[in-house]
Amino acid sequence: MARRKTLMDEIREELGQDRELNAAFQRELAQLKLANQIAAVRKRAGLSQAQLAARIGTKQTGVARMERADYTGFTTRTLAKIAAATNCTLHVQLAPREQRGRLVAAGAR
């Protein structure tokens, strides 16, 4: 019996056929992951947005913006401040892409 095609199978197929769509998807996914990581490390450190803002030298609204998936103004300096303020280590890595047609996102397989 043949395996039924899932929504993720269809998405992988479409991303594999359209380089521009795949690139846009990867950018959006990276932004979403980073925003979620910032919120997660802040919460794990037991900090409010205002408390994290005070530690990194910005306002609460700035932290709120960084925790949104559509924020694109990250700098390595700001990310390093967030890491230090939340007792984390910052890792920036460029990795080769996986085979064409497969999602590059970790855990998206």
A tleap script that builds the chain and sets N, CA, C and O, in Angstrom:
source leaprc.protein.ff14SB
mol = sequence {
  NMET ALA ARG ARG LYS THR LEU MET ASP GLU
  ILE ARG GLU GLU LEU GLY GLN ASP ARG GLU
  LEU ASN ALA ALA PHE GLN ARG GLU LEU ALA
  GLN LEU LYS LEU ALA ASN GLN ILE ALA ALA
  VAL ARG LYS ARG ALA GLY LEU SER GLN ALA
  GLN LEU ALA ALA ARG ILE GLY THR LYS GLN
  THR GLY VAL ALA ARG MET GLU ARG ALA ASP
  TYR THR GLY PHE THR THR ARG THR LEU ALA
  LYS ILE ALA ALA ALA THR ASN CYS THR LEU
  HIE VAL GLN LEU ALA PRO ARG GLU GLN ARG
  GLY ARG LEU VAL ALA ALA GLY ALA CARG
}
set mol.1.N position { 0.835 -1.177 0.000 }
set mol.1.CA position { 0.000 0.000 0.000 }
set mol.1.C position { 0.887 1.249 0.000 }
set mol.1.O position { 1.797 1.374 0.819 }
set mol.2.N position { 0.617 2.150 -0.905 }
set mol.2.CA position { 1.422 3.368 -1.047 }
set mol.2.C position { 1.144 4.331 0.108 }
set mol.2.O position { 0.020 4.454 0.595 }
set mol.3.N position { 2.199 4.998 0.518 }
set mol.3.CA position { 2.068 5.989 1.589 }
set mol.3.C position { 1.361 7.213 1.055 }
set mol.3.O position { 1.639 7.680 -0.049 }
set mol.4.N position { 0.434 7.729 1.860 }
set mol.4.CA position { -0.276 8.947 1.467 }
set mol.4.C position { 0.631 10.149 1.578 }
set mol.4.O position { 1.427 10.250 2.512 }
set mol.5.N position { 0.517 11.049 0.641 }
set mol.5.CA position { 1.310 12.280 0.634 }
set mol.5.C position { 0.754 13.216 1.713 }
set mol.5.O position { -0.443 13.502 1.748 }
set mol.6.N position { 1.640 13.683 2.586 }
set mol.6.CA position { 1.223 14.601 3.639 }
set mol.6.C position { 1.393 16.046 3.168 }
set mol.6.O position { 1.991 16.307 2.124 }
set mol.7.N position { 0.863 16.961 3.944 }
set mol.7.CA position { 1.025 18.383 3.649 }
set mol.7.C position { 2.510 18.744 3.630 }
set mol.7.O position { 2.951 19.506 2.769 }
set mol.8.N position { 3.285 18.201 4.575 }
set mol.8.CA position { 4.724 18.492 4.601 }
set mol.8.C position { 5.409 17.947 3.357 }
set mol.8.O position { 6.335 18.572 2.839 }
set mol.9.N position { 4.969 16.792 2.870 }
set mol.9.CA position { 5.531 16.260 1.617 }
set mol.9.C position { 5.279 17.240 0.471 }
set mol.9.O position { 6.170 17.503 -0.337 }
set mol.10.N position { 4.078 17.771 0.409 }
set mol.10.CA position { 3.716 18.719 -0.650 }
set mol.10.C position { 4.520 20.010 -0.529 }
set mol.10.O position { 4.962 20.572 -1.531 }
set mol.11.N position { 4.706 20.474 0.702 }
set mol.11.CA position { 5.481 21.700 0.925 }
set mol.11.C position { 6.927 21.480 0.509 }
set mol.11.O position { 7.506 22.309 -0.194 }
set mol.12.N position { 7.511 20.372 0.936 }
set mol.12.CA position { 8.908 20.061 0.562 }
set mol.12.C position { 9.058 20.013 -0.958 }
set mol.12.O position { 10.024 20.535 -1.516 }
set mol.13.N position { 8.098 19.386 -1.610 }
set mol.13.CA position { 8.136 19.270 -3.072 }
set mol.13.C position { 8.090 20.650 -3.722 }
set mol.13.O position { 8.871 20.950 -4.625 }
set mol.14.N position { 7.173 21.477 -3.255 }
set mol.14.CA position { 7.045 22.817 -3.838 }
set mol.14.C position { 8.282 23.669 -3.573 }
set mol.14.O position { 8.742 24.387 -4.460 }
set mol.15.N position { 8.823 23.593 -2.355 }
set mol.15.CA position { 10.033 24.356 -2.040 }
set mol.15.C position { 11.214 23.872 -2.877 }
set mol.15.O position { 12.072 24.666 -3.264 }
set mol.16.N position { 11.256 22.590 -3.150 }
set mol.16.CA position { 12.332 22.030 -3.958 }
set mol.16.C position { 12.276 22.460 -5.406 }
set mol.16.O position { 13.288 22.431 -6.107 }
set mol.17.N position { 11.109 22.856 -5.857 }
set mol.17.CA position { 10.940 23.243 -7.255 }
set mol.17.C position { 11.057 24.750 -7.479 }
set mol.17.O position { 11.152 25.199 -8.621 }
set mol.18.N position { 11.051 25.527 -6.409 }
set mol.18.CA position { 11.054 26.983 -6.553 }
set mol.18.C position { 12.114 27.583 -5.626 }
set mol.18.O position { 11.891 27.726 -4.424 }
set mol.19.N position { 13.261 27.929 -6.198 }
set mol.19.CA position { 14.384 28.446 -5.398 }
set mol.19.C position { 14.038 29.728 -4.661 }
set mol.19.O position { 14.406 29.890 -3.497 }
set mol.20.N position { 13.337 30.642 -5.321 }
set mol.20.CA position { 12.975 31.909 -4.672 }
set mol.20.C position { 12.038 31.674 -3.495 }
set mol.20.O position { 12.205 32.273 -2.432 }
set mol.21.N position { 11.066 30.815 -3.683 }
set mol.21.CA position { 10.133 30.487 -2.603 }
set mol.21.C position { 10.872 29.836 -1.444 }
set mol.21.O position { 10.622 30.160 -0.283 }
set mol.22.N position { 11.778 28.921 -1.755 }
set mol.22.CA position { 12.550 28.255 -0.716 }
set mol.22.C position { 13.413 29.268 0.048 }
set mol.22.O position { 13.498 29.204 1.275 }
set mol.23.N position { 14.045 30.191 -0.660 }
set mol.23.CA position { 14.879 31.204 -0.006 }
set mol.23.C position { 14.043 32.088 0.906 }
set mol.23.O position { 14.455 32.397 2.024 }
set mol.24.N position { 12.878 32.492 0.437 }
set mol.24.CA position { 11.985 33.321 1.264 }
set mol.24.C position { 11.519 32.533 2.484 }
set mol.24.O position { 11.470 33.062 3.595 }
set mol.25.N position { 11.180 31.276 2.269 }
set mol.25.CA position { 10.750 30.419 3.378 }
set mol.25.C position { 11.856 30.297 4.425 }
set mol.25.O position { 11.593 30.406 5.623 }
set mol.26.N position { 13.082 30.072 3.980 }
set mol.26.CA position { 14.205 29.916 4.911 }
set mol.26.C position { 14.454 31.194 5.710 }
set mol.26.O position { 14.740 31.132 6.905 }
set mol.27.N position { 14.345 32.361 5.047 }
set mol.27.CA position { 14.519 33.636 5.757 }
set mol.27.C position { 13.453 33.796 6.837 }
set mol.27.O position { 13.759 34.133 7.981 }
set mol.28.N position { 12.211 33.553 6.465 }
set mol.28.CA position { 11.105 33.693 7.418 }
set mol.28.C position { 11.247 32.708 8.576 }
set mol.28.O position { 11.004 33.057 9.731 }
set mol.29.N position { 11.637 31.492 8.260 }
set mol.29.CA position { 11.802 30.473 9.291 }
set mol.29.C position { 12.920 30.855 10.257 }
set mol.29.O position { 12.781 30.683 11.468 }
set mol.30.N position { 14.024 31.370 9.728 }
set mol.30.CA position { 15.143 31.788 10.575 }
set mol.30.C position { 14.718 32.925 11.505 }
set mol.30.O position { 15.067 32.919 12.686 }
set mol.31.N position { 13.975 33.888 10.990 }
set mol.31.CA position { 13.493 34.999 11.815 }
set mol.31.C position { 12.562 34.495 12.909 }
set mol.31.O position { 12.666 34.923 14.059 }
set mol.32.N position { 11.664 33.602 12.565 }
set mol.32.CA position { 10.731 33.044 13.544 }
set mol.32.C position { 11.479 32.290 14.635 }
set mol.32.O position { 11.171 32.440 15.818 }
set mol.33.N position { 12.459 31.481 14.243 }
set mol.33.CA position { 13.229 30.725 15.222 }
set mol.33.C position { 13.984 31.650 16.169 }
set mol.33.O position { 14.022 31.414 17.376 }
set mol.34.N position { 14.584 32.704 15.620 }
set mol.34.CA position { 15.345 33.628 16.454 }
set mol.34.C position { 14.430 34.358 17.432 }
set mol.34.O position { 14.767 34.496 18.608 }
set mol.35.N position { 13.286 34.824 16.961 }
set mol.35.CA position { 12.332 35.497 17.842 }
set mol.35.C position { 11.882 34.559 18.962 }
set mol.35.O position { 11.799 34.966 20.121 }
set mol.36.N position { 11.594 33.314 18.617 }
set mol.36.CA position { 11.168 32.337 19.619 }
set mol.36.C position { 12.279 32.022 20.609 }
set mol.36.O position { 12.015 31.832 21.797 }
set mol.37.N position { 13.517 31.964 20.135 }
set mol.37.CA position { 14.640 31.702 21.029 }
set mol.37.C position { 14.821 32.836 22.024 }
set mol.37.O position { 15.074 32.594 23.204 }
set mol.38.N position { 14.693 34.060 21.560 }
set mol.38.CA position { 14.850 35.204 22.461 }
set mol.38.C position { 13.794 35.160 23.555 }
set mol.38.O position { 14.107 35.338 24.732 }
set mol.39.N position { 12.547 34.924 23.172 }
set mol.39.CA position { 11.471 34.838 24.173 }
set mol.39.C position { 11.730 33.683 25.136 }
set mol.39.O position { 11.522 33.821 26.342 }
set mol.40.N position { 12.180 32.550 24.611 }
set mol.40.CA position { 12.404 31.372 25.451 }
set mol.40.C position { 13.537 31.593 26.460 }
set mol.40.O position { 13.390 31.247 27.632 }
set mol.41.N position { 14.661 32.161 26.019 }
set mol.41.CA position { 15.775 32.364 26.957 }
set mol.41.C position { 15.433 33.434 27.975 }
set mol.41.O position { 15.863 33.356 29.126 }
set mol.42.N position { 14.665 34.431 27.564 }
set mol.42.CA position { 14.230 35.461 28.517 }
set mol.42.C position { 13.370 34.841 29.601 }
set mol.42.O position { 13.575 35.092 30.788 }
set mol.43.N position { 12.409 34.031 29.188 }
set mol.43.CA position { 11.507 33.391 30.161 }
set mol.43.C position { 12.267 32.412 31.049 }
set mol.43.O position { 12.038 32.355 32.258 }
set mol.44.N position { 13.180 31.636 30.442 }
set mol.44.CA position { 13.968 30.676 31.216 }
set mol.44.C position { 14.818 31.394 32.269 }
set mol.44.O position { 15.058 30.857 33.350 }
set mol.45.N position { 15.270 32.608 31.949 }
set mol.45.CA position { 16.057 33.399 32.900 }
set mol.45.C position { 15.176 34.083 33.935 }
set mol.45.O position { 15.675 34.725 34.859 }
set mol.46.N position { 13.857 33.941 33.777 }
set mol.46.CA position { 12.932 34.545 34.739 }
set mol.46.C position { 12.824 36.048 34.608 }
set mol.46.O position { 12.558 36.741 35.589 }
set mol.47.N position { 13.029 36.560 33.400 }
set mol.47.CA position { 13.015 37.999 33.171 }
set mol.47.C position { 11.765 38.429 32.412 }
set mol.47.O position { 11.276 37.719 31.534 }
set mol.48.N position { 11.269 39.588 32.765 }
set mol.48.CA position { 10.211 40.212 31.967 }
set mol.48.C position { 10.883 40.907 30.786 }
set mol.48.O position { 12.106 41.048 30.754 }
set mol.49.N position { 10.089 41.334 29.831 }
set mol.49.CA position { 10.657 42.096 28.714 }
set mol.49.C position { 11.324 43.365 29.229 }
set mol.49.O position { 12.387 43.745 28.739 }
set mol.50.N position { 10.716 44.020 30.206 }
set mol.50.CA position { 11.283 45.259 30.757 }
set mol.50.C position { 12.612 44.990 31.454 }
set mol.50.O position { 13.548 45.781 31.336 }
set mol.51.N position { 12.696 43.877 32.179 }
set mol.51.CA position { 13.944 43.548 32.877 }
set mol.51.C position { 15.063 43.227 31.887 }
set mol.51.O position { 16.200 43.663 32.069 }
set mol.52.N position { 14.741 42.469 30.844 }
set mol.52.CA position { 15.759 42.184 29.828 }
set mol.52.C position { 16.183 43.472 29.135 }
set mol.52.O position { 17.368 43.690 28.881 }
set mol.53.N position { 15.214 44.317 28.834 }
set mol.53.CA position { 15.523 45.597 28.184 }
set mol.53.C position { 16.501 46.410 29.018 }
set mol.53.O position { 17.454 46.977 28.483 }
set mol.54.N position { 16.275 46.469 30.310 }
set mol.54.CA position { 17.166 47.226 31.197 }
set mol.54.C position { 18.577 46.641 31.173 }
set mol.54.O position { 19.560 47.381 31.206 }
set mol.55.N position { 18.675 45.326 31.115 }
set mol.55.CA position { 19.991 44.676 31.111 }
set mol.55.C position { 20.754 44.891 29.810 }
set mol.55.O position { 21.985 44.905 29.811 }
set mol.56.N position { 20.041 45.057 28.707 }
set mol.56.CA position { 20.739 45.207 27.419 }
set mol.56.C position { 20.749 46.642 26.914 }
set mol.56.O position { 21.267 46.919 25.832 }
set mol.57.N position { 20.178 47.557 27.694 }
set mol.57.CA position { 20.244 48.967 27.340 }
set mol.57.C position { 19.246 49.417 26.293 }
set mol.57.O position { 19.569 50.239 25.436 }
set mol.58.N position { 18.035 48.885 26.356 }
set mol.58.CA position { 16.983 49.309 25.434 }
set mol.58.C position { 15.686 49.446 26.212 }
set mol.58.O position { 15.684 49.385 27.442 }
set mol.59.N position { 14.599 49.627 25.508 }
set mol.59.CA position { 13.287 49.748 26.143 }
set mol.59.C position { 12.519 48.441 25.995 }
set mol.59.O position { 12.853 47.603 25.157 }
set mol.60.N position { 11.488 48.278 26.818 }
set mol.60.CA position { 10.651 47.076 26.764 }
set mol.60.C position { 10.073 46.881 25.372 }
set mol.60.O position { 9.964 45.751 24.895 }
set mol.61.N position { 9.703 47.971 24.721 }
set mol.61.CA position { 9.124 47.848 23.374 }
set mol.61.C position { 10.135 47.285 22.378 }
set mol.61.O position { 9.762 46.608 21.420 }
set mol.62.N position { 11.413 47.568 22.610 }
set mol.62.CA position { 12.454 47.009 21.748 }
set mol.62.C position { 12.550 45.503 21.893 }
set mol.62.O position { 12.703 44.790 20.902 }
set mol.63.N position { 12.461 45.013 23.123 }
set mol.63.CA position { 12.493 43.565 23.349 }
set mol.63.C position { 11.246 42.930 22.746 }
set mol.63.O position { 11.326 41.868 22.129 }
set mol.64.N position { 10.097 43.574 22.920 }
set mol.64.CA position { 8.857 43.044 22.344 }
set mol.64.C position { 8.989 42.922 20.826 }
set mol.64.O position { 8.550 41.930 20.243 }
set mol.65.N position { 9.592 43.925 20.185 }
set mol.65.CA position { 9.808 43.865 18.726 }
set mol.65.C position { 10.712 42.695 18.355 }
set mol.65.O position { 10.443 41.986 17.385 }
set mol.66.N position { 11.787 42.486 19.125 }
set mol.66.CA position { 12.725 41.403 18.821 }
set mol.66.C position { 12.080 40.032 18.972 }
set mol.66.O position { 12.535 39.064 18.362 }
set mol.67.N position { 11.038 39.941 19.766 }
set mol.67.CA position { 10.357 38.668 19.971 }
set mol.67.C position { 9.262 38.426 18.933 }
set mol.67.O position { 8.533 37.438 19.020 }
set mol.68.N position { 9.147 39.313 17.963 }
set mol.68.CA position { 8.186 39.123 16.863 }
set mol.68.C position { 8.912 38.544 15.652 }
set mol.68.O position { 10.059 38.896 15.378 }
set mol.69.N position { 8.245 37.668 14.944 }
set mol.69.CA position { 8.852 36.977 13.807 }
set mol.69.C position { 9.182 37.908 12.644 }
set mol.69.O position { 10.000 37.557 11.793 }
set mol.70.N position { 8.568 39.077 12.590 }
set mol.70.CA position { 8.818 39.974 11.453 }
set mol.70.C position { 9.947 40.969 11.720 }
set mol.70.O position { 10.220 41.825 10.879 }
set mol.71.N position { 10.605 40.872 12.874 }
set mol.71.CA position { 11.699 41.788 13.191 }
set mol.71.C position { 12.955 41.396 12.422 }
set mol.71.O position { 13.331 40.224 12.397 }
set mol.72.N position { 13.601 42.372 11.797 }
set mol.72.CA position { 14.795 42.074 10.992 }
set mol.72.C position { 16.013 42.900 11.396 }
set mol.72.O position { 17.040 42.836 10.721 }
set mol.73.N position { 15.929 43.665 12.467 }
set mol.73.CA position { 17.013 44.560 12.833 }
set mol.73.C position { 18.038 43.994 13.788 }
set mol.73.O position { 18.714 44.756 14.480 }
set mol.74.N position { 18.175 42.686 13.848 }
set mol.74.CA position { 19.140 42.087 14.764 }
set mol.74.C position { 20.568 42.437 14.374 }
set mol.74.O position { 20.907 42.508 13.193 }
set mol.75.N position { 21.392 42.653 15.381 }
set mol.75.CA position { 22.833 42.771 15.179 }
set mol.75.C position { 23.488 41.730 16.076 }
set mol.75.O position { 22.903 41.299 17.069 }
set mol.76.N position { 24.695 41.332 15.723 }
set mol.76.CA position { 25.392 40.370 16.579 }
set mol.76.C position { 25.675 40.995 17.946 }
set mol.76.O position { 25.706 40.295 18.958 }
set mol.77.N position { 25.875 42.279 17.971 }
set mol.77.CA position { 26.115 42.961 19.248 }
set mol.77.C position { 24.898 42.837 20.168 }
set mol.77.O position { 25.045 42.531 21.351 }
set mol.78.N position { 23.705 43.073 19.635 }
set mol.78.CA position { 22.489 42.962 20.439 }
set mol.78.C position { 22.264 41.519 20.870 }
set mol.78.O position { 21.919 41.262 22.023 }
set mol.79.N position { 22.456 40.583 19.958 }
set mol.79.CA position { 22.280 39.175 20.305 }
set mol.79.C position { 23.275 38.752 21.386 }
set mol.79.O position { 22.931 37.960 22.263 }
set mol.80.N position { 24.500 39.271 21.333 }
set mol.80.CA position { 25.499 38.966 22.360 }
set mol.80.C position { 25.072 39.535 23.707 }
set mol.80.O position { 25.280 38.899 24.740 }
set mol.81.N position { 24.480 40.722 23.708 }
set mol.81.CA position { 23.978 41.314 24.955 }
set mol.81.C position { 22.856 40.460 25.542 }
set mol.81.O position { 22.806 40.227 26.750 }
set mol.82.N position { 21.955 39.994 24.669 }
set mol.82.CA position { 20.849 39.145 25.130 }
set mol.82.C position { 21.407 37.854 25.720 }
set mol.82.O position { 20.961 37.401 26.774 }
set mol.83.N position { 22.381 37.268 25.035 }
set mol.83.CA position { 22.996 36.035 25.534 }
set mol.83.C position { 23.610 36.254 26.910 }
set mol.83.O position { 23.395 35.452 27.819 }
set mol.84.N position { 24.360 37.313 27.069 }
set mol.84.CA position { 25.002 37.594 28.345 }
set mol.84.C position { 23.965 37.865 29.443 }
set mol.84.O position { 24.121 37.408 30.575 }
set mol.85.N position { 22.921 38.600 29.106 }
set mol.85.CA position { 21.892 38.959 30.087 }
set mol.85.C position { 21.063 37.766 30.534 }
set mol.85.O position { 20.453 37.797 31.603 }
set mol.86.N position { 21.038 36.706 29.713 }
set mol.86.CA position { 20.220 35.530 30.031 }
set mol.86.C position { 21.081 34.314 30.347 }
set mol.86.O position { 20.585 33.188 30.386 }
set mol.87.N position { 22.376 34.545 30.571 }
set mol.87.CA position { 23.320 33.478 30.903 }
set mol.87.C position { 23.351 32.392 29.829 }
set mol.87.O position { 23.332 31.198 30.127 }
set mol.88.N position { 23.400 32.835 28.582 }
set mol.88.CA position { 23.460 31.925 27.437 }
set mol.88.C position { 24.748 32.184 26.662 }
set mol.88.O position { 25.459 33.157 26.912 }
set mol.89.N position { 25.026 31.306 25.733 }
set mol.89.CA position { 26.141 31.468 24.814 }
set mol.89.C position { 25.572 31.697 23.425 }
set mol.89.O position { 24.659 30.989 23.000 }
set mol.90.N position { 26.100 32.667 22.728 }
set mol.90.CA position { 25.663 32.968 21.370 }
set mol.90.C position { 26.508 32.177 20.386 }
set mol.90.O position { 27.737 32.225 20.436 }
set mol.91.N position { 25.848 31.447 19.489 }
set mol.91.CA position { 26.517 30.723 18.415 }
set mol.91.C position { 25.956 31.243 17.102 }
set mol.91.O position { 24.746 31.196 16.881 }
set mol.92.N position { 26.823 31.737 16.230 }
set mol.92.CA position { 26.417 32.156 14.883 }
set mol.92.C position { 27.103 31.198 13.939 }
set mol.92.O position { 28.318 31.015 14.009 }
set mol.93.N position { 26.333 30.584 13.054 }
set mol.93.CA position { 26.898 29.545 12.211 }
set mol.93.C position { 26.329 29.637 10.804 }
set mol.93.O position { 25.126 29.821 10.620 }
set mol.94.N position { 27.194 29.509 9.829 }
set mol.94.CA position { 26.778 29.355 8.437 }
set mol.94.C position { 27.018 27.899 8.078 }
set mol.94.O position { 28.127 27.385 8.229 }
set mol.95.N position { 25.981 27.245 7.606 }
set mol.95.CA position { 26.083 25.816 7.304 }
set mol.95.C position { 25.678 25.573 5.860 }
set mol.95.O position { 24.820 26.276 5.326 }
set mol.96.N position { 26.288 24.587 5.231 }
set mol.96.CA position { 25.888 24.278 3.852 }
set mol.96.C position { 24.445 23.801 3.809 }
set mol.96.O position { 23.944 23.192 4.753 }
set mol.97.N position { 23.799 24.089 2.703 }
set mol.97.CA position { 22.415 23.654 2.533 }
set mol.97.C position { 22.361 22.162 2.322 }
set mol.97.O position { 23.327 21.535 1.886 }
set mol.98.N position { 21.208 21.609 2.641 }
set mol.98.CA position { 20.987 20.191 2.387 }
set mol.98.C position { 20.623 20.003 0.930 }
set mol.98.O position { 20.596 20.958 0.153 }
set mol.99.N position { 20.350 18.787 0.576 }
set mol.99.CA position { 20.000 18.480 -0.802 }
set mol.99.C position { 18.822 19.310 -1.265 }
set mol.99.O position { 17.912 19.614 -0.494 }
set mol.100.N position { 18.854 19.667 -2.521 }
set mol.100.CA position { 17.764 20.431 -3.102 }
set mol.100.C position { 16.457 19.660 -2.924 }
set mol.100.O position { 16.405 18.442 -3.098 }
set mol.101.N position { 15.415 20.393 -2.575 }
set mol.101.CA position { 14.111 19.768 -2.417 }
set mol.101.C position { 13.801 19.384 -0.990 }
set mol.101.O position { 12.681 18.968 -0.692 }
set mol.102.N position { 14.764 19.513 -0.103 }
set mol.102.CA position { 14.526 19.191 1.293 }
set mol.102.C position { 14.550 20.468 2.109 }
set mol.102.O position { 15.291 21.399 1.794 }
set mol.103.N position { 13.753 20.514 3.141 }
set mol.103.CA position { 13.775 21.675 4.019 }
set mol.103.C position { 15.109 21.737 4.726 }
set mol.103.O position { 15.633 20.709 5.154 }
set mol.104.N position { 15.656 22.907 4.853 }
set mol.104.CA position { 16.938 23.083 5.510 }
set mol.104.C position { 16.746 23.171 7.016 }
set mol.104.O position { 17.680 22.911 7.774 }
set mol.105.N position { 15.566 23.528 7.452 }
set mol.105.CA position { 15.312 23.740 8.881 }
set mol.105.C position { 15.499 22.457 9.676 }
set mol.105.O position { 14.999 21.394 9.308 }
set mol.106.N position { 16.227 22.584 10.768 }
set mol.106.CA position { 16.428 21.439 11.645 }
set mol.106.C position { 15.078 21.041 12.251 }
set mol.106.O position { 14.292 21.894 12.664 }
set mol.107.N position { 14.839 19.780 12.293 }
set mol.107.CA position { 13.606 19.292 12.885 }
set mol.107.C position { 12.405 19.385 11.973 }
set mol.107.O position { 11.303 19.010 12.374 }
set mol.108.N position { 12.583 19.876 10.755 }
set mol.108.CA position { 11.448 20.042 9.854 }
set mol.108.C position { 11.270 18.833 8.942 }
set mol.108.O position { 10.442 18.856 8.031 }
set mol.109.N position { 12.021 17.813 9.177 }
set mol.109.CA position { 11.942 16.629 8.312 }
set mol.109.C position { 10.790 15.761 8.683 }
set mol.109.O position { 10.574 14.722 8.059 }
savepdb mol mol.pdb
quit
